[in-house]
Every structure is written in structure tokens, then in C-alpha cells.
Amino acid sequence: MPIEGIEQPEILTVSPTLRLRKYGGVFDFALPWYQDSVVLKMSEGENTKPYTLKNLNWMYTYLNSHGELYWIEELQGDEFVPIGDVTMWQDDLPIVLGSPQVRGRGIGKAVIKALIARARSLGWDHLSVQNIYSYNTASQNLFLFCGFHETGKTETGASYRLELAEDGAVAESRK
């Protein structure tokens, strides 16, 4: 149970063709994502070396111990295929879409909206993002569109926060 006292669902349906599946310990298929220079720059920072399976295991163990870790899965043909990962906890919301073919299609927006709804259902009063790199305008725009506001500068970018109790009308107007 990644978040104490909260049962993580096996599946969160985002849309008929998109879902979040609870992390189950198998991750080797995600290694190519974390060897991609764009994914590494946007999620880990400039000059980050490609991950090994050991690095990937450490990262997923850490994320799974801090929040609800999910595979982002898209329906391709007649089966759901992992295309990225996302972790939800109040203090951070890291999301990665693994290949260029799935980026820029609104998947991130749909996933973040689904996790905002999940956080609300849990009675949370906010969600935060610790850091988005200053050059990662796609992630900045994603979180701003979903109602997050910049809360301060970090060494490499900015942090963001969404007040869940106050943004219901804003979120509804952006659907």
C-alpha cells in the first residue's frame, strides 16, 4: 500500500482507450524510455546518463514507496499497452510518456485530470509538483492548463501547486 491507509485501485479508467494500471513490479519494458535523450532531459535534467535496469529498479521502488505508481496504458488493437508512467502523491506528480509517437496528443492532460479527480475523491486539499525544468515548456503548459499555479522558483525551474478545494470551477471550465 504506497499511501498509508489508502487502497490503490488496480485500474483507473481515463477514457475508453486510455487507462492507468497499478505498478506490479515488472518494469524492464520501460528501459528504452529512460534511455531516450528527450525523456531524460525533460524528467531528470540535462546531462543525465541513460538508465540501466538497476537505476530503473531504484526509481520505481522509490516512486512506488511514495505514492500511487501507475503505468499509462493505451488501447492498441485489442490490448492495452504501456506507453508511460505516472506517480501521484501530494508532494509530486511525475509523469513520463515514453515515445515521441504518444506525445502531444492530449494523453498527459487526460492522465493529470484523472489523477486530480482521484485526489479529490481521497479528500486531498492540494497536489504539488516539486520541479519542472525551465526549458520543459510542454510540462509547464500541461500543469498550468490543468489549473496548477507556479509557487516558486527552484534551482533549475519552478514548483507548482493545485488547490483542490478552490479550483473546481476552473477545472470544470477547462474540460
Biotite code that builds the C-alpha atoms (Angstrom):
import biotite.structure as struc

atoms = struc.array([
    struc.Atom([0.000, 0.000, 0.000], chain_id="A", res_id=1, res_name="MET", atom_name="CA", element="C"),
    struc.Atom([2.026, 3.003, -1.262], chain_id="A", res_id=2, res_name="PRO", atom_name="CA", element="C"),
    struc.Atom([-0.037, 5.690, 0.511], chain_id="A", res_id=3, res_name="ILE", atom_name="CA", element="C"),
    struc.Atom([-0.714, 4.710, 4.091], chain_id="A", res_id=4, res_name="GLU", atom_name="CA", element="C"),
    struc.Atom([-4.336, 3.863, 4.717], chain_id="A", res_id=5, res_name="GLY", atom_name="CA", element="C"),
    struc.Atom([-5.374, 4.203, 1.066], chain_id="A", res_id=6, res_name="ILE", atom_name="CA", element="C"),
    struc.Atom([-6.135, 1.261, -1.211], chain_id="A", res_id=7, res_name="GLU", atom_name="CA", element="C"),
    struc.Atom([-4.718, 1.848, -4.678], chain_id="A", res_id=8, res_name="GLN", atom_name="CA", element="C"),
    struc.Atom([-7.033, 0.659, -7.437], chain_id="A", res_id=9, res_name="PRO", atom_name="CA", element="C"),
    struc.Atom([-5.720, -1.900, -9.915], chain_id="A", res_id=10, res_name="GLU", atom_name="CA", element="C"),
    struc.Atom([-7.126, 0.124, -12.838], chain_id="A", res_id=11, res_name="ILE", atom_name="CA", element="C"),
    struc.Atom([-8.161, 3.768, -13.183], chain_id="A", res_id=12, res_name="LEU", atom_name="CA", element="C"),
    struc.Atom([-10.084, 4.324, -16.411], chain_id="A", res_id=13, res_name="THR", atom_name="CA", element="C"),
    struc.Atom([-9.148, 7.608, -18.074], chain_id="A", res_id=14, res_name="VAL", atom_name="CA", element="C"),
    struc.Atom([-11.085, 7.111, -21.327], chain_id="A", res_id=15, res_name="SER", atom_name="CA", element="C"),
    struc.Atom([-12.243, 4.152, -23.446], chain_id="A", res_id=16, res_name="PRO", atom_name="CA", element="C"),
    struc.Atom([-8.729, 3.968, -24.959], chain_id="A", res_id=17, res_name="THR", atom_name="CA", element="C"),
    struc.Atom([-6.605, 5.116, -22.022], chain_id="A", res_id=18, res_name="LEU", atom_name="CA", element="C"),
    struc.Atom([-6.154, 3.742, -18.520], chain_id="A", res_id=19, res_name="ARG", atom_name="CA", element="C"),
    struc.Atom([-3.794, 3.704, -15.562], chain_id="A", res_id=20, res_name="LEU", atom_name="CA", element="C"),
    struc.Atom([-2.718, 0.281, -14.291], chain_id="A", res_id=21, res_name="ARG", atom_name="CA", element="C"),
    struc.Atom([-1.205, -0.177, -10.837], chain_id="A", res_id=22, res_name="LYS", atom_name="CA", element="C"),
    struc.Atom([2.526, -0.880, -10.842], chain_id="A", res_id=23, res_name="TYR", atom_name="CA", element="C"),
    struc.Atom([3.166, -4.563, -10.230], chain_id="A", res_id=24, res_name="GLY", atom_name="CA", element="C"),
    struc.Atom([6.952, -4.829, -10.064], chain_id="A", res_id=25, res_name="GLY", atom_name="CA", element="C"),
    struc.Atom([7.683, -5.636, -13.723], chain_id="A", res_id=26, res_name="VAL", atom_name="CA", element="C"),
    struc.Atom([9.391, -2.712, -15.442], chain_id="A", res_id=27, res_name="PHE", atom_name="CA", element="C"),
    struc.Atom([12.057, -3.924, -17.889], chain_id="A", res_id=28, res_name="ASP", atom_name="CA", element="C"),
    struc.Atom([9.913, -2.923, -20.893], chain_id="A", res_id=29, res_name="PHE", atom_name="CA", element="C"),
    struc.Atom([10.239, 0.735, -19.758], chain_id="A", res_id=30, res_name="ALA", atom_name="CA", element="C"),
    struc.Atom([14.038, 0.800, -20.020], chain_id="A", res_id=31, res_name="LEU", atom_name="CA", element="C"),
    struc.Atom([14.051, 2.275, -23.572], chain_id="A", res_id=32, res_name="PRO", atom_name="CA", element="C"),
    struc.Atom([12.027, 5.256, -22.296], chain_id="A", res_id=33, res_name="TRP", atom_name="CA", element="C"),
    struc.Atom([14.744, 6.111, -19.791], chain_id="A", res_id=34, res_name="TYR", atom_name="CA", element="C"),
    struc.Atom([17.472, 5.706, -22.375], chain_id="A", res_id=35, res_name="GLN", atom_name="CA", element="C"),
    struc.Atom([15.806, 8.279, -24.656], chain_id="A", res_id=36, res_name="ASP", atom_name="CA", element="C"),
    struc.Atom([17.654, 11.612, -24.522], chain_id="A", res_id=37, res_name="SER", atom_name="CA", element="C"),
    struc.Atom([14.440, 13.694, -24.629], chain_id="A", res_id=38, res_name="VAL", atom_name="CA", element="C"),
    struc.Atom([12.787, 11.781, -21.773], chain_id="A", res_id=39, res_name="VAL", atom_name="CA", element="C"),
    struc.Atom([15.966, 12.038, -19.709], chain_id="A", res_id=40, res_name="LEU", atom_name="CA", element="C"),
    struc.Atom([16.401, 15.767, -20.295], chain_id="A", res_id=41, res_name="LYS", atom_name="CA", element="C"),
    struc.Atom([12.772, 16.615, -19.519], chain_id="A", res_id=42, res_name="MET", atom_name="CA", element="C"),
    struc.Atom([12.377, 14.325, -16.494], chain_id="A", res_id=43, res_name="SER", atom_name="CA", element="C"),
    struc.Atom([15.865, 14.076, -14.989], chain_id="A", res_id=44, res_name="GLU", atom_name="CA", element="C"),
    struc.Atom([17.702, 17.143, -16.276], chain_id="A", res_id=45, res_name="GLY", atom_name="CA", element="C"),
    struc.Atom([20.387, 17.918, -18.785], chain_id="A", res_id=46, res_name="GLU", atom_name="CA", element="C"),
    struc.Atom([23.454, 15.673, -18.992], chain_id="A", res_id=47, res_name="ASN", atom_name="CA", element="C"),
    struc.Atom([21.683, 12.709, -17.384], chain_id="A", res_id=48, res_name="THR", atom_name="CA", element="C"),
    struc.Atom([23.156, 9.372, -18.400], chain_id="A", res_id=49, res_name="LYS", atom_name="CA", element="C"),
    struc.Atom([20.824, 6.699, -19.794], chain_id="A", res_id=50, res_name="PRO", atom_name="CA", element="C"),
    struc.Atom([19.322, 4.480, -17.114], chain_id="A", res_id=51, res_name="TYR", atom_name="CA", element="C"),
    struc.Atom([20.318, 0.887, -16.504], chain_id="A", res_id=52, res_name="THR", atom_name="CA", element="C"),
    struc.Atom([17.890, -1.728, -15.180], chain_id="A", res_id=53, res_name="LEU", atom_name="CA", element="C"),
    struc.Atom([19.409, -1.124, -11.726], chain_id="A", res_id=54, res_name="LYS", atom_name="CA", element="C"),
    struc.Atom([18.673, 2.646, -11.955], chain_id="A", res_id=55, res_name="ASN", atom_name="CA", element="C"),
    struc.Atom([15.167, 1.925, -13.192], chain_id="A", res_id=56, res_name="LEU", atom_name="CA", element="C"),
    struc.Atom([14.516, -0.527, -10.356], chain_id="A", res_id=57, res_name="ASN", atom_name="CA", element="C"),
    struc.Atom([15.683, 2.061, -7.803], chain_id="A", res_id=58, res_name="TRP", atom_name="CA", element="C"),
    struc.Atom([13.486, 4.778, -9.351], chain_id="A", res_id=59, res_name="MET", atom_name="CA", element="C"),
    struc.Atom([10.326, 2.655, -9.480], chain_id="A", res_id=60, res_name="TYR", atom_name="CA", element="C"),
    struc.Atom([10.928, 1.338, -5.934], chain_id="A", res_id=61, res_name="THR", atom_name="CA", element="C"),
    struc.Atom([11.258, 4.935, -4.712], chain_id="A", res_id=62, res_name="TYR", atom_name="CA", element="C"),
    struc.Atom([8.179, 6.177, -6.595], chain_id="A", res_id=63, res_name="LEU", atom_name="CA", element="C"),
    struc.Atom([6.072, 3.201, -5.521], chain_id="A", res_id=64, res_name="ASN", atom_name="CA", element="C"),
    struc.Atom([7.004, 3.792, -1.872], chain_id="A", res_id=65, res_name="SER", atom_name="CA", element="C"),
    struc.Atom([5.953, 7.454, -2.029], chain_id="A", res_id=66, res_name="HIS", atom_name="CA", element="C"),
    struc.Atom([2.687, 7.365, -3.942], chain_id="A", res_id=67, res_name="GLY", atom_name="CA", element="C"),
    struc.Atom([0.436, 5.544, -6.330], chain_id="A", res_id=68, res_name="GLU", atom_name="CA", element="C"),
    struc.Atom([2.632, 4.430, -9.232], chain_id="A", res_id=69, res_name="LEU", atom_name="CA", element="C"),
    struc.Atom([0.791, 3.595, -12.449], chain_id="A", res_id=70, res_name="TYR", atom_name="CA", element="C"),
    struc.Atom([1.569, 2.528, -15.979], chain_id="A", res_id=71, res_name="TRP", atom_name="CA", element="C"),
    struc.Atom([-0.155, 4.754, -18.508], chain_id="A", res_id=72, res_name="ILE", atom_name="CA", element="C"),
    struc.Atom([-1.689, 2.311, -20.976], chain_id="A", res_id=73, res_name="GLU", atom_name="CA", element="C"),
    struc.Atom([-3.251, 2.960, -24.364], chain_id="A", res_id=74, res_name="GLU", atom_name="CA", element="C"),
    struc.Atom([-5.531, 0.617, -26.255], chain_id="A", res_id=75, res_name="LEU", atom_name="CA", element="C"),
    struc.Atom([-3.641, -0.527, -29.350], chain_id="A", res_id=76, res_name="GLN", atom_name="CA", element="C"),
    struc.Atom([-5.596, -3.015, -31.414], chain_id="A", res_id=77, res_name="GLY", atom_name="CA", element="C"),
    struc.Atom([-7.329, -5.227, -28.876], chain_id="A", res_id=78, res_name="ASP", atom_name="CA", element="C"),
    struc.Atom([-4.936, -4.838, -25.942], chain_id="A", res_id=79, res_name="GLU", atom_name="CA", element="C"),
    struc.Atom([-3.728, -2.117, -23.573], chain_id="A", res_id=80, res_name="PHE", atom_name="CA", element="C"),
    struc.Atom([-0.021, -1.359, -23.972], chain_id="A", res_id=81, res_name="VAL", atom_name="CA", element="C"),
    struc.Atom([2.151, 0.624, -21.517], chain_id="A", res_id=82, res_name="PRO", atom_name="CA", element="C"),
    struc.Atom([3.227, 3.961, -23.028], chain_id="A", res_id=83, res_name="ILE", atom_name="CA", element="C"),
    struc.Atom([4.418, 5.799, -19.929], chain_id="A", res_id=84, res_name="GLY", atom_name="CA", element="C"),
    struc.Atom([4.307, 6.090, -16.169], chain_id="A", res_id=85, res_name="ASP", atom_name="CA", element="C"),
    struc.Atom([2.908, 8.479, -13.574], chain_id="A", res_id=86, res_name="VAL", atom_name="CA", element="C"),
    struc.Atom([3.043, 8.657, -9.800], chain_id="A", res_id=87, res_name="THR", atom_name="CA", element="C"),
    struc.Atom([0.550, 10.514, -7.655], chain_id="A", res_id=88, res_name="MET", atom_name="CA", element="C"),
    struc.Atom([1.261, 11.766, -4.179], chain_id="A", res_id=89, res_name="TRP", atom_name="CA", element="C"),
    struc.Atom([0.536, 15.137, -2.674], chain_id="A", res_id=90, res_name="GLN", atom_name="CA", element="C"),
    struc.Atom([4.117, 16.371, -2.898], chain_id="A", res_id=91, res_name="ASP", atom_name="CA", element="C"),
    struc.Atom([4.852, 15.451, -6.504], chain_id="A", res_id=92, res_name="ASP", atom_name="CA", element="C"),
    struc.Atom([3.272, 14.205, -9.712], chain_id="A", res_id=93, res_name="LEU", atom_name="CA", element="C"),
    struc.Atom([5.988, 12.908, -12.072], chain_id="A", res_id=94, res_name="PRO", atom_name="CA", element="C"),
    struc.Atom([4.720, 11.808, -15.477], chain_id="A", res_id=95, res_name="ILE", atom_name="CA", element="C"),
    struc.Atom([6.600, 10.370, -18.468], chain_id="A", res_id=96, res_name="VAL", atom_name="CA", element="C"),
    struc.Atom([5.322, 9.454, -21.900], chain_id="A", res_id=97, res_name="LEU", atom_name="CA", element="C"),
    struc.Atom([7.832, 7.016, -23.295], chain_id="A", res_id=98, res_name="GLY", atom_name="CA", element="C"),
    struc.Atom([7.942, 7.586, -27.028], chain_id="A", res_id=99, res_name="SER", atom_name="CA", element="C"),
    struc.Atom([7.593, 10.578, -29.353], chain_id="A", res_id=100, res_name="PRO", atom_name="CA", element="C"),
    struc.Atom([4.597, 8.927, -31.067], chain_id="A", res_id=101, res_name="GLN", atom_name="CA", element="C"),
    struc.Atom([2.411, 9.336, -27.964], chain_id="A", res_id=102, res_name="VAL", atom_name="CA", element="C"),
    struc.Atom([3.445, 12.863, -27.009], chain_id="A", res_id=103, res_name="ARG", atom_name="CA", element="C"),
    struc.Atom([1.432, 15.922, -27.995], chain_id="A", res_id=104, res_name="GLY", atom_name="CA", element="C"),
    struc.Atom([-1.860, 14.016, -28.270], chain_id="A", res_id=105, res_name="ARG", atom_name="CA", element="C"),
    struc.Atom([-3.514, 15.143, -25.022], chain_id="A", res_id=106, res_name="GLY", atom_name="CA", element="C"),
    struc.Atom([-2.662, 11.959, -23.133], chain_id="A", res_id=107, res_name="ILE", atom_name="CA", element="C"),
    struc.Atom([-0.802, 13.799, -20.368], chain_id="A", res_id=108, res_name="GLY", atom_name="CA", element="C"),
    struc.Atom([-3.700, 16.198, -19.911], chain_id="A", res_id=109, res_name="LYS", atom_name="CA", element="C"),
    struc.Atom([-6.209, 13.340, -19.641], chain_id="A", res_id=110, res_name="ALA", atom_name="CA", element="C"),
    struc.Atom([-3.999, 11.485, -17.138], chain_id="A", res_id=111, res_name="VAL", atom_name="CA", element="C"),
    struc.Atom([-3.434, 14.540, -14.928], chain_id="A", res_id=112, res_name="ILE", atom_name="CA", element="C"),
    struc.Atom([-7.177, 15.323, -14.944], chain_id="A", res_id=113, res_name="LYS", atom_name="CA", element="C"),
    struc.Atom([-7.921, 11.730, -13.886], chain_id="A", res_id=114, res_name="ALA", atom_name="CA", element="C"),
    struc.Atom([-5.417, 11.974, -11.041], chain_id="A", res_id=115, res_name="LEU", atom_name="CA", element="C"),
    struc.Atom([-6.860, 15.314, -9.931], chain_id="A", res_id=116, res_name="ILE", atom_name="CA", element="C"),
    struc.Atom([-10.248, 13.589, -9.718], chain_id="A", res_id=117, res_name="ALA", atom_name="CA", element="C"),
    struc.Atom([-8.650, 10.735, -7.757], chain_id="A", res_id=118, res_name="ARG", atom_name="CA", element="C"),
    struc.Atom([-7.020, 13.187, -5.327], chain_id="A", res_id=119, res_name="ALA", atom_name="CA", element="C"),
    struc.Atom([-10.362, 14.925, -4.815], chain_id="A", res_id=120, res_name="ARG", atom_name="CA", element="C"),
    struc.Atom([-12.075, 11.587, -4.150], chain_id="A", res_id=121, res_name="SER", atom_name="CA", element="C"),
    struc.Atom([-9.475, 10.939, -1.446], chain_id="A", res_id=122, res_name="LEU", atom_name="CA", element="C"),
    struc.Atom([-10.295, 14.294, 0.160], chain_id="A", res_id=123, res_name="GLY", atom_name="CA", element="C"),
    struc.Atom([-6.898, 15.839, -0.538], chain_id="A", res_id=124, res_name="TRP", atom_name="CA", element="C"),
    struc.Atom([-6.707, 19.618, -0.394], chain_id="A", res_id=125, res_name="ASP", atom_name="CA", element="C"),
    struc.Atom([-3.827, 20.040, -2.869], chain_id="A", res_id=126, res_name="HIS", atom_name="CA", element="C"),
    struc.Atom([-1.387, 18.467, -5.306], chain_id="A", res_id=127, res_name="LEU", atom_name="CA", element="C"),
    struc.Atom([2.146, 19.735, -5.823], chain_id="A", res_id=128, res_name="SER", atom_name="CA", element="C"),
    struc.Atom([4.879, 19.356, -8.418], chain_id="A", res_id=129, res_name="VAL", atom_name="CA", element="C"),
    struc.Atom([8.350, 19.752, -6.932], chain_id="A", res_id=130, res_name="GLN", atom_name="CA", element="C"),
    struc.Atom([10.163, 20.915, -10.051], chain_id="A", res_id=131, res_name="ASN", atom_name="CA", element="C"),
    struc.Atom([9.612, 21.409, -13.746], chain_id="A", res_id=132, res_name="ILE", atom_name="CA", element="C"),
    struc.Atom([12.765, 22.391, -15.601], chain_id="A", res_id=133, res_name="TYR", atom_name="CA", element="C"),
    struc.Atom([12.732, 25.903, -17.047], chain_id="A", res_id=134, res_name="SER", atom_name="CA", element="C"),
    struc.Atom([13.189, 24.546, -20.592], chain_id="A", res_id=135, res_name="TYR", atom_name="CA", element="C"),
    struc.Atom([10.361, 21.987, -20.273], chain_id="A", res_id=136, res_name="ASN", atom_name="CA", element="C"),
    struc.Atom([7.595, 24.211, -21.597], chain_id="A", res_id=137, res_name="THR", atom_name="CA", element="C"),
    struc.Atom([5.403, 21.232, -22.540], chain_id="A", res_id=138, res_name="ALA", atom_name="CA", element="C"),
    struc.Atom([5.154, 20.129, -18.891], chain_id="A", res_id=139, res_name="SER", atom_name="CA", element="C"),
    struc.Atom([4.750, 23.709, -17.686], chain_id="A", res_id=140, res_name="GLN", atom_name="CA", element="C"),
    struc.Atom([1.848, 24.211, -20.085], chain_id="A", res_id=141, res_name="ASN", atom_name="CA", element="C"),
    struc.Atom([0.305, 20.852, -19.151], chain_id="A", res_id=142, res_name="LEU", atom_name="CA", element="C"),
    struc.Atom([0.181, 21.630, -15.450], chain_id="A", res_id=143, res_name="PHE", atom_name="CA", element="C"),
    struc.Atom([-0.876, 25.253, -15.947], chain_id="A", res_id=144, res_name="LEU", atom_name="CA", element="C"),
    struc.Atom([-3.716, 24.096, -18.242], chain_id="A", res_id=145, res_name="PHE", atom_name="CA", element="C"),
    struc.Atom([-4.852, 21.659, -15.544], chain_id="A", res_id=146, res_name="CYS", atom_name="CA", element="C"),
    struc.Atom([-5.132, 24.504, -13.021], chain_id="A", res_id=147, res_name="GLY", atom_name="CA", element="C"),
    struc.Atom([-1.767, 24.380, -11.264], chain_id="A", res_id=148, res_name="PHE", atom_name="CA", element="C"),
    struc.Atom([-0.037, 27.663, -10.410], chain_id="A", res_id=149, res_name="HIS", atom_name="CA", element="C"),
    struc.Atom([3.659, 28.371, -10.103], chain_id="A", res_id=150, res_name="GLU", atom_name="CA", element="C"),
    struc.Atom([4.541, 28.643, -6.428], chain_id="A", res_id=151, res_name="THR", atom_name="CA", element="C"),
    struc.Atom([8.206, 29.482, -6.625], chain_id="A", res_id=152, res_name="GLY", atom_name="CA", element="C"),
    struc.Atom([11.462, 29.200, -8.468], chain_id="A", res_id=153, res_name="LYS", atom_name="CA", element="C"),
    struc.Atom([13.774, 26.255, -7.923], chain_id="A", res_id=154, res_name="THR", atom_name="CA", element="C"),
    struc.Atom([17.440, 25.969, -8.804], chain_id="A", res_id=155, res_name="GLU", atom_name="CA", element="C"),
    struc.Atom([16.550, 24.558, -12.236], chain_id="A", res_id=156, res_name="THR", atom_name="CA", element="C"),
    struc.Atom([12.959, 25.646, -12.882], chain_id="A", res_id=157, res_name="GLY", atom_name="CA", element="C"),
    struc.Atom([9.818, 26.134, -10.830], chain_id="A", res_id=158, res_name="ALA", atom_name="CA", element="C"),
    struc.Atom([7.451, 24.332, -8.469], chain_id="A", res_id=159, res_name="SER", atom_name="CA", element="C"),
    struc.Atom([3.681, 24.185, -8.972], chain_id="A", res_id=160, res_name="TYR", atom_name="CA", element="C"),
    struc.Atom([0.612, 23.589, -6.815], chain_id="A", res_id=161, res_name="ARG", atom_name="CA", element="C"),
    struc.Atom([-3.073, 22.979, -7.320], chain_id="A", res_id=162, res_name="LEU", atom_name="CA", element="C"),
    struc.Atom([-5.506, 23.870, -4.531], chain_id="A", res_id=163, res_name="GLU", atom_name="CA", element="C"),
    struc.Atom([-8.160, 21.204, -4.943], chain_id="A", res_id=164, res_name="LEU", atom_name="CA", element="C"),
    struc.Atom([-10.766, 22.792, -2.719], chain_id="A", res_id=165, res_name="ALA", atom_name="CA", element="C"),
    struc.Atom([-10.687, 26.055, -4.682], chain_id="A", res_id=166, res_name="GLU", atom_name="CA", element="C"),
    struc.Atom([-10.266, 25.043, -8.307], chain_id="A", res_id=167, res_name="ASP", atom_name="CA", element="C"),
    struc.Atom([-13.432, 23.049, -9.038], chain_id="A", res_id=168, res_name="GLY", atom_name="CA", element="C"),
    struc.Atom([-14.946, 25.733, -11.257], chain_id="A", res_id=169, res_name="ALA", atom_name="CA", element="C"),
    struc.Atom([-11.628, 26.309, -13.040], chain_id="A", res_id=170, res_name="VAL", atom_name="CA", element="C"),
    struc.Atom([-11.179, 22.589, -13.727], chain_id="A", res_id=171, res_name="ALA", atom_name="CA", element="C"),
    struc.Atom([-14.749, 22.246, -14.979], chain_id="A", res_id=172, res_name="GLU", atom_name="CA", element="C"),
    struc.Atom([-14.329, 25.191, -17.351], chain_id="A", res_id=173, res_name="SER", atom_name="CA", element="C"),
    struc.Atom([-11.235, 23.613, -18.946], chain_id="A", res_id=174, res_name="ARG", atom_name="CA", element="C"),
    struc.Atom([-12.832, 20.286, -19.897], chain_id="A", res_id=175, res_name="LYS", atom_name="CA", element="C"),
])
